[in-house]
Amino acid sequence: MPYVTAPPGLLAGPFVMTTADTGKKILAEITGTGETGLSARYAAALYALAFERGVLNEVVEQMQALGRLITESPVLKSLLANPLTDLAKAGPALNEVLSAQGFGVLVRHFVGVVVANRRLRDLPALISGFAVYAAAKRGEIPVIATTAHRLSDVQRRQLLARLTEAGFGNVMLTERVDASLLGGMVLQAGSKIYDTSLKSRLNRLNYSLKGAA
């Protein structure tokens, strides 16, 4: 079985990763992607191993699906956020759940490494970091769409079409759900953020009303 490692204390440059089944060493480059530190090390290890095994597209898609699974599952979010979570039990349980959901070996082992390194609470940030890293390596613009409800296929196609019209043709779309937005969307495209959520509009209205009082 392959595994990935994230050596502590290495903040920049390439590091060496080894696959347990072949013993082959891979250089994982983490510079020039916009990601640094912990997030970059984990992202680089997974990206390099997925590329080496010829399953990069599948891993990128599964990491996006894992991010959606976490944001849409209150139970899973609670498990990750709880500092009292028994990691010895959480690791095997998560592997079983992810396997049942159809996640591949590399993504499940990635989560296993995160758990083993006592970084379970950082998993959502590491998933986001991988999306940014992968987009940079593939020349894509990372776009995060946060909505109150999960996008339908039609809404997703419409959003991608609008992004193309706005000059964001080659994007890596990450979808998140935040019920507190009430409606609308918060869109982060590269370094730009567009907030059309109902929550934001109500907050602006409330601010205006207070100013008029």
PEUR-V69067 format. One record per residue. PHI is phi in degrees with one decimal (none if undefined). D_FIRST is the distance of its C-alpha to the first C-alpha in Angstrom with 1 decimal. Layout:
phi d_first
PHI D_FIRST
PHI D_FIRST
//
This chain:
phi d_first
none 0.0
-80.2 3.8
-145.6 6.6
-121.4 10.4
-126.8 13.3
-127.0 17.0
-58.9 19.2
-71.5 22.4
85.2 25.8
-96.0 24.9
-103.3 27.1
-155.6 27.4
81.8 26.5
-78.8 23.2
-135.0 20.5
-94.4 17.7
-124.7 14.0
-124.2 11.4
-90.7 8.0
-70.1 6.2
-82.1 5.7
-115.6 9.3
73.4 10.9
-76.2 12.8
-94.7 14.8
-124.6 15.8
-86.5 19.1
-106.0 19.1
-82.1 22.8
-117.9 24.1
-93.0 27.8
74.5 30.1
-115.9 28.3
87.5 30.4
-107.1 27.7
-133.9 27.8
66.8 26.4
-55.0 23.7
-58.8 23.3
-66.2 23.1
-64.5 20.4
-65.6 18.0
-62.1 19.1
-63.6 18.8
-63.0 15.2
-67.3 14.1
-61.2 16.7
-63.1 15.9
-68.8 12.2
-63.9 13.4
-64.9 16.2
-63.2 14.3
-94.4 12.3
72.5 15.6
-127.3 15.1
-60.9 17.3
-60.6 19.9
-64.1 17.8
-67.2 16.1
-59.8 19.7
-65.0 21.1
-70.1 18.6
-67.1 19.2
-64.1 22.9
-63.8 22.5
-65.4 20.8
-61.1 23.8
-65.1 26.2
-59.9 24.7
-68.1 25.3
-68.0 28.8
-95.3 29.9
-116.8 28.8
-58.1 31.1
-65.0 29.1
-68.3 25.8
-62.1 27.9
-65.3 29.6
-60.9 26.4
-69.7 25.2
-83.3 28.6
-77.1 29.4
-68.0 29.2
-93.5 29.4
-58.9 26.2
-75.9 24.4
-65.9 21.0
-63.9 19.7
-92.5 20.5
-66.2 20.0
-58.6 16.2
-61.1 15.5
-65.6 18.4
-64.4 17.4
-61.2 14.0
-66.4 16.1
-64.0 18.7
-66.0 16.6
-63.5 14.8
-65.1 18.4
-83.0 19.6
92.6 17.4
-74.5 15.1
-76.1 12.0
-62.1 8.4
-64.4 9.2
-67.3 12.4
-66.6 11.3
-71.0 8.9
-59.7 12.0
-62.5 14.2
-62.3 12.3
-66.1 12.8
-59.9 16.4
-65.3 17.0
-61.6 15.9
-88.6 18.1
58.9 20.9
-117.0 21.3
-57.1 21.3
-65.9 24.9
-89.7 24.0
-55.7 21.5
-58.3 24.3
-67.6 25.4
-69.2 22.0
-66.7 21.7
-62.3 25.2
-63.3 24.4
-64.4 21.6
-61.1 24.1
-65.3 26.7
-61.9 24.4
-63.1 23.2
-62.8 26.8
-64.1 28.1
-65.7 25.8
-102.0 26.7
70.7 30.4
-107.2 30.6
-99.6 32.6
-72.3 30.8
-123.9 32.9
-112.6 32.5
-108.2 34.7
-107.8 35.4
-130.0 37.5
-71.7 38.9
-133.6 37.4
-60.5 34.5
-67.1 35.6
-81.7 36.5
-60.3 35.5
-65.4 39.1
-63.4 39.1
-65.6 35.9
-63.4 37.5
-64.4 40.7
-64.0 39.0
-62.9 37.2
-65.6 40.5
-65.4 42.4
-63.8 39.9
-62.4 40.4
-61.9 44.1
-85.4 43.9
97.3 42.2
-103.4 38.5
-73.8 37.5
-104.4 33.9
-118.7 32.3
-111.4 29.0
-89.3 30.2
-114.2 28.7
-106.4 30.5
-131.6 31.2
-118.8 33.5
-137.9 36.1
-60.4 38.7
-67.8 41.0
-70.5 41.8
72.1 43.9
-177.8 43.9
74.6 43.6
-156.4 40.8
-113.7 39.6
-116.5 38.3
-111.6 36.7
-116.4 36.6
65.5 35.7
-94.3 38.0
-102.0 40.4
-123.7 40.7
-118.8 42.8
-112.4 43.6
-116.0 45.4
-71.0 44.4
-64.2 47.1
-59.0 46.3
-65.5 47.1
-65.5 50.3
-66.2 51.5
-64.3 51.0
-66.7 53.0
-64.7 55.7
-61.3 55.9
-64.3 56.3
-65.0 59.0
-66.5 60.8
-66.2 60.8
-69.4 62.2
-83.6 65.0
-73.9 66.0
//
